[in-house]
Every structure is written in structure tokens, then in C-alpha cells.
Amino acid sequence: MEDNITRQDLGAVTRFLKTQPILTQAGNVSAFENEWSKWLGVKRSVFVNSGSSANFITMAAIRHMFGKGEVIVPTLTWVSDISSVLYNGMDPVFVDINPHTLGMAESEVIAKITRRTKAVFLTHVLGFNALSTGLLKALKRRNIPLIEDACESHGAAFKGRKIGTFGLASNFSFYFAHHMSTIEGGMICTDNEEVYQMARVLRSHGMVRESTSAAFREKYETRHKDLNPKFIFAFPSCNFRSTEINAVIGRSQLKNLDRNNARRVRNFEIFLNGLDPSLYRTDLKTDGSVNYAFVLILKRADTALRDAVMKVMDAHGIEYRRGTSGGGNQLRQPYLRGIVPHRAWLKYPEVEHVHFYGFYIGNFPSLDRKRIVELCALLNNAC
């Protein structure tokens, strides 16, 4: 990533600091939440200090609303999607990926729904849309909540509607290298009032006073008259708040998000069109996608080619991540040892291929067409 925090953003921070402002969560956080909600197309948003915090809060809300049980999760995702399920005392149920979107395979999700299923936690990986009509209909028919992890997919769409607006709630990340940044930060988005109130409370130590609902606050204040109403902790939580400075950067960044996304879409088209389809997968489903990364997946399990590709990229100073999103197949990670069966990862061949033969490379708005063409030439001649 280059120049993701611009002079314009830094100027906004400088002007803000000159007013000798409140620096902790205050007016700019609220304004950013409202502006983001309007851009996305949801009623409510809650700004937090990371996308991972958004994951934790959303899963805590699911547990409090629906009880403990199973949550269907991807094998290709960021660690916090899984750890948030575990920390909230629920059981992750894994599914393989659709090789064309890197998202959860529709048929596997539907097949693994049981009476214990409390939610489906779907990740839109690296800017792709992972939704399908069949999945949405199946979840609606069975009354299973959908949580969308859109941390890597700001502005991606399904059937002309932004992803992050289809489920009970959605999570976004504003980490430095994502579509837009607050340096560190995240957002929880929902049309559901109960989720919104719970997210506000969970964001700030579980304190009831953070709710904007008089009825919500009164319920706890009436039951707990022995407590100072300013310090009633409804849920065991932590401090997931962000700051005014982060919100100022976010408000500045949001103004350029659509324009920057259009450039990323153009860049990714150039990249896919430039790759040799006999060596690499070029049949990725790009309709509605907004990729902040160039996704590079070998067509076949060719270890020699994989090693040659890495050697070429290292030699030319090209930054990349092997395994694509989150380091590849989460089932291989040590934090899941003793939680999933030994060698469970072998049951998921699509994500296993990406784990060993997939990469991503940065895609940012100011990236020049010539550099993309040169990159493709290097990759096509790596073998």
C-alpha cells in the first residue's frame, strides 16, 4: 500500500487539533457513524477501534440474543472471525470455499445448518462479494441470522446493493491497507435496534449509560437501584472505543472512497487480463467486487512454479502474502489444535489449494498501469 493516508487527511487532523478539542470519543465519532451509515445504506453504525473488535462485539450480541450454539464460519478468513466465536463460548463449524469468490461455498453452508446453528458468519474476502441468492433464501427460510464480515470489501455489491446491508449486522475494518483507513478502526452496521443498542454498550465496558434507548437504560436502573446509574455494567466487556482523531481521518477518507474504489476495479481488470490463464486462475467472479488486492492463485498444485513466483517477487521487491486472506486455511493454525480434529484441514481441498498456491499483492488507487503490466510479465515468465 502507498499513500493511503493523504495530505488531505493529515490537514483535516491538523485543523481539528488547532481547535483544542476533546480527543476521546465525541462529536466526530458520531458524525462519522452517521456519514458511514448513509454511504452504506443502513440505519445505524457503531465506530470501534478495529475490525476485530467489531467481530467480537457482534458475536457477543449474537450470544446474548440467541444463546450459545454453533456458528458456521469460513476456513479462509481473518483469525478474529473464529476467535470471536470461541471467546463467546460458541462452537465454530467450518466450510470450504467457492474458488471463484474465495467466500463460503453455498452448498456446504446450507448442508451444515442444524438446530444448534445460531448464525452464519460470512466473510467477503479481499473485495469479493460472497453472497448468493440461494444462500440468502435458505437462511431466510430457516430463520438463521447472517453476519457479514465486510472488513476487506468496502463498496462491493450483490445485485446492485452494497454488501454489509444483507444480514442482521455487518463488520468493516479501517486498517491502514484497506479500501479506506482510520489507521486502526472498525465499524458495526445494522438496521436492528437491539443489535445497535447492545453494540454501543459492549463497545464501552458493557456500561448501560452508553445506550441511547431510555427504555434499555431504565430496565437496568430499575432492577439495580443499589448501583450508581452511571456505572451499571450489563455485560462483561472491554474498552473497544476509538478516538476523535481516528474519526476525523475516517470522515476525510470517506469522501474519496468511491473514486478510489473505481481505480482499484480498473487495476484488477488490467491484472487479471494480463495473467497467463494456463498458469493462473483468471476465472474469479469479479461482478460487484472491489478488490484492494491482486489475487494470484496458481491453476494447478505446482510447487516448482509457486517457488519460482515467490523468488521472482522477492527479487523485484514485490510485497505479497502467501495463502491470501489471513494466512490461508485457518484449520492449520495452532490456536485451533484441540478444538478441531487432527488433520481436519485435509477435508477442505479448495482452501487447501489457496493455502499453498495462492497469494495476494497490493492494489492501491495511485498504482500506475505500467507497473501492473510489468508485474504480469514477471509472473508469466516466472517458470
C-alpha positions as CSV (number, residue, x, y, z in Angstrom):
1,M,0.0,0.0,0.0
2,E,1.2,3.5,-0.8
3,D,-0.2,6.9,0.3
4,N,-3.4,5.6,1.9
5,I,-3.3,8.4,4.4
6,T,-3.1,11.6,2.3
7,R,-2.1,15.1,2.9
8,Q,-5.8,16.0,2.8
9,D,-6.4,13.6,5.7
10,L,-3.5,15.0,7.7
11,G,-4.7,18.5,7.0
12,A,-8.1,17.6,8.5
13,V,-6.4,16.3,11.6
14,T,-4.2,19.4,11.9
15,R,-7.2,21.7,11.7
16,F,-9.1,19.6,14.2
17,L,-6.2,19.7,16.7
18,K,-5.9,23.5,16.5
19,T,-9.4,23.8,18.0
20,Q,-8.1,22.3,21.3
21,P,-10.8,19.6,21.1
22,I,-12.0,16.6,23.1
23,L,-9.8,13.8,21.9
24,T,-11.7,10.8,23.2
25,Q,-15.0,9.6,21.6
26,A,-17.2,12.6,21.0
27,G,-18.9,14.5,18.1
28,N,-16.7,13.4,15.3
29,V,-17.2,9.7,16.1
30,S,-21.0,10.3,16.0
31,A,-20.7,12.2,12.7
32,F,-18.5,9.5,11.1
33,E,-21.0,6.9,12.2
34,N,-23.9,8.8,10.6
35,E,-22.0,9.5,7.4
36,W,-20.9,5.9,7.0
37,S,-24.4,4.7,7.6
38,K,-25.7,7.0,4.8
39,W,-22.9,5.8,2.4
40,L,-23.5,2.1,3.2
41,G,-27.3,2.2,3.3
42,V,-28.0,1.1,6.9
43,K,-29.9,2.8,9.8
44,R,-27.1,2.5,12.5
45,S,-23.4,2.2,12.8
46,V,-21.0,1.9,15.8
47,F,-17.4,3.0,15.4
48,V,-14.8,0.9,17.2
49,N,-11.1,0.6,17.4
50,S,-10.7,-2.3,14.9
51,G,-12.5,-4.7,12.6
52,S,-11.5,-7.4,15.0
53,S,-13.3,-5.6,17.8
54,A,-16.3,-5.3,15.6
55,N,-16.2,-9.1,15.2
56,F,-16.0,-9.7,19.0
57,I,-18.9,-7.3,19.7
58,T,-21.1,-8.7,17.0
59,M,-20.6,-12.3,18.2
60,A,-21.2,-11.2,21.8
61,A,-24.5,-9.7,20.7
62,I,-25.4,-13.0,18.9
63,R,-24.7,-14.9,22.1
64,H,-26.7,-12.6,24.3
65,M,-29.7,-12.5,21.9
66,F,-29.8,-16.2,20.8
67,G,-27.8,-18.1,23.3
68,K,-24.8,-20.4,22.9
69,G,-24.6,-22.9,20.0
70,E,-22.9,-23.2,16.6
71,V,-21.8,-20.5,14.2
72,I,-20.9,-21.5,10.7
73,V,-17.6,-19.9,9.7
74,P,-15.2,-19.8,6.7
75,T,-11.9,-21.7,6.5
76,L,-10.4,-18.7,4.7
77,T,-10.8,-15.6,6.8
78,W,-9.0,-13.5,9.4
79,V,-8.4,-15.1,12.8
80,S,-10.8,-12.8,14.7
81,D,-13.8,-14.2,12.9
82,I,-13.0,-17.6,14.5
83,S,-11.6,-16.3,17.9
84,S,-14.6,-14.1,18.4
85,V,-16.9,-17.2,18.2
86,L,-14.6,-19.1,20.6
87,Y,-14.3,-16.3,23.1
88,N,-18.1,-16.0,23.3
89,G,-18.4,-19.7,24.2
90,M,-19.8,-20.9,20.9
91,D,-18.7,-23.6,18.5
92,P,-17.3,-22.8,15.1
93,V,-18.5,-25.1,12.2
94,F,-16.2,-24.8,9.2
95,V,-17.0,-24.9,5.5
96,D,-14.8,-24.9,2.4
97,I,-14.6,-22.0,-0.1
98,N,-16.0,-21.2,-3.5
99,P,-12.9,-21.0,-5.6
100,H,-14.4,-18.2,-7.8
101,T,-15.1,-15.8,-4.9
102,L,-12.9,-17.2,-2.1
103,G,-16.1,-17.0,0.1
104,M,-18.0,-19.8,1.8
105,A,-19.4,-22.4,-0.5
106,E,-23.2,-22.1,-0.6
107,S,-23.9,-25.8,-0.6
108,E,-21.7,-26.5,2.3
109,V,-23.2,-23.8,4.4
110,I,-26.7,-25.0,3.8
111,A,-25.7,-28.6,4.5
112,K,-24.2,-27.8,7.9
113,I,-27.2,-25.9,9.3
114,T,-28.6,-27.7,12.3
115,R,-30.9,-26.9,15.3
116,R,-27.8,-25.6,17.1
117,T,-26.9,-23.1,14.4
118,K,-27.1,-19.5,15.9
119,A,-25.7,-17.6,12.9
120,V,-23.7,-17.8,9.7
121,F,-20.6,-15.6,9.9
122,L,-19.7,-15.0,6.2
123,T,-16.5,-13.2,5.1
124,H,-16.3,-11.2,1.9
125,V,-12.6,-12.0,1.1
126,L,-10.3,-9.4,-0.4
127,G,-13.0,-7.3,-2.0
128,F,-15.1,-10.1,-3.5
129,N,-18.9,-10.5,-2.9
130,A,-19.5,-13.9,-1.3
131,L,-23.3,-13.8,-1.3
132,S,-25.7,-15.8,-3.5
133,T,-29.5,-15.8,-3.9
134,G,-29.6,-19.5,-2.9
135,L,-27.8,-18.8,0.4
136,L,-29.9,-15.8,1.3
137,K,-33.1,-17.7,0.6
138,A,-32.0,-20.7,2.6
139,L,-31.1,-18.6,5.7
140,K,-34.3,-16.6,5.5
141,R,-36.4,-19.8,5.2
142,R,-34.7,-21.3,8.3
143,N,-34.6,-18.0,10.2
144,I,-30.8,-18.1,10.6
145,P,-29.1,-14.7,11.2
146,L,-26.4,-13.7,8.7
147,I,-23.4,-11.7,9.9
148,E,-21.3,-10.2,7.1
149,D,-17.6,-9.7,7.7
150,A,-17.0,-7.0,5.1
151,C,-13.7,-5.8,6.6
152,E,-12.0,-6.3,3.2
153,S,-14.8,-5.4,0.9
154,H,-15.9,-1.7,1.3
155,G,-18.2,-0.9,-1.6
156,A,-18.5,-4.4,-3.0
157,A,-22.1,-5.2,-4.2
158,F,-24.5,-8.0,-4.8
159,K,-27.3,-7.4,-7.3
160,G,-26.6,-3.7,-7.2
161,R,-26.8,-3.4,-3.4
162,K,-23.8,-2.9,-1.2
163,I,-22.7,-5.9,0.8
164,G,-22.9,-5.3,4.5
165,T,-26.6,-4.5,4.2
166,F,-28.0,-8.0,3.8
167,G,-27.5,-9.5,7.2
168,L,-28.5,-8.8,10.8
169,A,-25.3,-7.0,11.2
170,S,-22.0,-6.4,9.3
171,N,-18.5,-5.5,10.3
172,F,-15.9,-3.3,8.5
173,S,-12.2,-2.6,9.1
174,F,-10.4,0.6,8.6
175,Y,-6.9,-0.8,8.9
176,F,-4.1,1.1,7.1
177,A,-4.0,-1.1,4.0
178,H,-7.8,-1.5,3.4
179,H,-10.0,0.4,1.0
180,M,-10.1,3.4,3.4
181,S,-8.3,3.8,6.7
182,T,-8.5,5.5,10.1
183,I,-5.1,3.9,10.7
184,E,-6.8,1.4,13.1
185,G,-10.6,1.2,13.3
186,G,-13.7,-0.7,12.5
187,M,-17.5,-0.3,12.2
188,I,-20.5,-2.4,13.2
189,C,-23.5,-1.8,11.0
190,T,-27.1,-2.8,11.4
191,D,-30.8,-2.0,10.9
192,N,-31.7,-3.9,14.0
193,E,-32.3,-1.6,17.1
194,E,-31.4,-4.3,19.6
195,V,-28.1,-5.1,18.0
196,Y,-27.3,-1.4,17.8
197,Q,-28.0,-0.7,21.5
198,M,-26.1,-3.8,22.5
199,A,-23.1,-2.9,20.3
200,R,-23.0,0.6,21.9
201,V,-23.0,-0.9,25.4
202,L,-20.5,-3.6,24.6
203,R,-18.1,-1.1,23.0
204,S,-17.7,0.7,26.3
205,H,-17.1,-1.9,29.0
206,G,-20.7,-3.0,28.9
207,M,-21.9,0.2,30.5
208,V,-25.6,0.8,30.3
209,R,-25.2,4.5,30.1
210,E,-23.9,4.2,26.6
211,S,-27.3,3.1,25.3
212,T,-29.3,5.8,23.5
213,S,-32.5,3.9,24.5
214,A,-34.3,5.3,27.5
215,A,-36.2,2.0,27.9
216,F,-32.9,0.0,27.8
217,R,-31.3,2.2,30.5
218,E,-34.5,2.3,32.6
219,K,-34.7,-1.5,32.7
220,Y,-31.3,-1.8,34.3
221,E,-31.6,1.2,36.5
222,T,-34.9,0.0,37.9
223,R,-33.6,-3.5,38.7
224,H,-30.4,-2.3,40.2
225,K,-31.2,0.7,42.4
226,D,-28.2,-0.1,44.6
227,L,-25.9,0.9,41.8
228,N,-24.9,4.3,40.5
229,P,-26.8,4.6,37.2
230,K,-23.7,6.0,35.5
231,F,-21.8,2.8,36.3
232,I,-24.0,-0.2,35.7
233,F,-22.2,-2.9,33.7
234,A,-24.8,-5.0,31.9
235,F,-22.3,-7.3,30.1
236,P,-18.7,-8.4,30.7
237,S,-16.9,-6.4,28.1
238,C,-13.8,-4.2,27.4
239,N,-13.0,-0.8,26.0
240,F,-13.4,-1.1,22.2
241,R,-13.8,2.7,21.7
242,S,-11.9,4.6,19.1
243,T,-10.9,8.3,19.2
244,E,-11.9,11.7,17.6
245,I,-8.7,11.7,15.6
246,N,-9.4,8.4,14.0
247,A,-13.0,9.6,13.2
248,V,-11.6,12.8,11.6
249,I,-9.4,10.7,9.3
250,G,-12.3,8.4,8.5
251,R,-14.6,11.3,7.6
252,S,-11.9,12.7,5.3
253,Q,-11.2,9.3,3.7
254,L,-14.9,8.5,3.1
255,K,-15.1,11.4,0.7
256,N,-12.8,9.7,-1.7
257,L,-13.8,6.1,-1.2
258,D,-16.0,5.6,-4.3
259,R,-13.4,7.3,-6.6
260,N,-10.6,5.2,-5.2
261,N,-12.6,2.0,-5.5
262,A,-13.2,2.7,-9.2
263,R,-9.5,2.9,-9.7
264,R,-9.0,-0.4,-7.8
265,V,-11.6,-2.1,-10.1
266,R,-9.8,-0.8,-13.2
267,N,-6.4,-2.0,-11.8
268,F,-7.7,-5.5,-11.0
269,E,-9.2,-5.9,-14.5
270,I,-5.8,-5.0,-16.0
271,F,-4.1,-7.5,-13.7
272,L,-6.4,-10.4,-14.5
273,N,-6.4,-9.7,-18.2
274,G,-2.6,-9.7,-18.1
275,L,-2.1,-13.0,-16.4
276,D,-1.4,-16.2,-18.4
277,P,-4.6,-18.3,-17.9
278,S,-2.6,-21.5,-18.4
279,L,-0.7,-20.8,-15.2
280,Y,-3.1,-18.8,-13.1
281,R,-6.8,-18.7,-12.2
282,T,-8.4,-15.9,-14.1
283,D,-12.0,-17.1,-13.8
284,L,-12.5,-15.2,-10.5
285,K,-16.0,-13.8,-10.2
286,T,-15.5,-10.0,-10.3
287,D,-19.1,-8.9,-10.8
288,G,-19.7,-6.4,-7.9
289,S,-16.2,-6.9,-6.5
290,V,-13.9,-4.1,-5.3
291,N,-10.5,-5.7,-4.8
292,Y,-7.9,-3.9,-2.7
293,A,-5.5,-6.7,-3.6
294,F,-4.4,-8.6,-6.7
295,V,-5.4,-12.2,-6.1
296,L,-2.9,-14.6,-7.6
297,I,-3.8,-18.3,-7.5
298,L,-1.9,-21.0,-9.4
299,K,-4.1,-23.0,-11.7
300,R,-2.5,-26.3,-10.6
301,A,-0.7,-27.5,-7.5
302,D,2.7,-26.8,-8.9
303,T,5.3,-26.4,-6.2
304,A,8.1,-25.6,-8.6
305,L,6.1,-22.7,-10.1
306,R,5.0,-21.5,-6.7
307,D,8.6,-21.3,-5.5
308,A,9.7,-19.6,-8.8
309,V,6.9,-17.0,-8.4
310,M,8.0,-16.2,-4.9
311,K,11.6,-16.0,-6.0
312,V,10.8,-13.5,-8.7
313,M,8.6,-11.3,-6.5
314,D,11.3,-11.3,-3.7
315,A,14.0,-10.4,-6.3
316,H,12.0,-7.4,-7.6
317,G,10.8,-6.1,-4.2
318,I,7.2,-7.0,-4.8
319,E,5.3,-7.3,-1.5
320,Y,2.9,-10.3,-1.2
321,R,1.1,-12.5,1.2
322,R,1.1,-16.3,0.6
323,G,-2.2,-18.0,1.5
324,T,-4.2,-14.9,0.6
325,S,-6.5,-13.7,3.4
326,G,-5.5,-14.4,7.0
327,G,-2.6,-16.7,6.1
328,G,-4.6,-19.4,4.3
329,N,-6.5,-22.3,5.8
330,Q,-7.4,-21.3,9.4
331,L,-7.8,-25.0,10.4
332,R,-4.0,-25.4,10.1
333,Q,-3.4,-22.7,12.8
334,P,-2.1,-23.7,16.2
335,Y,-4.9,-21.9,18.1
336,L,-7.4,-24.5,16.8
337,R,-5.4,-27.5,18.0
338,G,-7.5,-29.5,20.3
339,I,-10.6,-27.7,19.1
340,V,-10.9,-29.3,15.7
341,P,-9.9,-32.9,14.9
342,H,-6.3,-33.7,13.9
343,R,-5.7,-33.0,10.2
344,A,-9.2,-31.7,9.8
345,W,-7.8,-29.3,7.2
346,L,-7.5,-32.1,4.7
347,K,-11.3,-32.2,4.3
348,Y,-11.3,-28.8,2.7
349,P,-9.5,-29.1,-0.7
350,E,-10.4,-25.7,-2.2
351,V,-9.0,-23.7,0.7
352,E,-6.0,-26.1,0.9
353,H,-5.1,-25.2,-2.7
354,V,-5.2,-21.5,-1.9
355,H,-3.2,-22.1,1.3
356,F,-0.3,-23.4,-0.6
357,Y,-0.7,-21.9,-4.1
358,G,-2.4,-18.6,-3.5
359,F,-1.1,-15.1,-3.0
360,Y,-2.2,-11.5,-2.8
361,I,-0.4,-8.4,-3.9
362,G,-1.3,-4.8,-3.1
363,N,-3.7,-2.9,-5.3
364,F,-4.0,0.8,-4.5
365,P,-5.5,3.8,-6.3
366,S,-2.3,5.5,-7.4
367,L,-0.8,2.3,-8.9
368,D,0.3,3.0,-12.4
369,R,-0.9,0.8,-15.3
370,K,2.7,0.3,-16.5
371,R,3.6,-1.2,-13.2
372,I,0.7,-3.7,-13.3
373,V,1.7,-4.7,-16.9
374,E,5.3,-5.2,-15.8
375,L,4.1,-7.3,-12.8
376,C,2.1,-9.6,-15.0
377,A,5.1,-10.0,-17.3
378,L,7.3,-11.1,-14.4
379,L,4.7,-13.5,-13.2
380,N,4.0,-15.0,-16.6
381,N,7.7,-15.6,-17.1
382,A,8.5,-16.9,-13.6
383,C,8.6,-20.6,-14.7
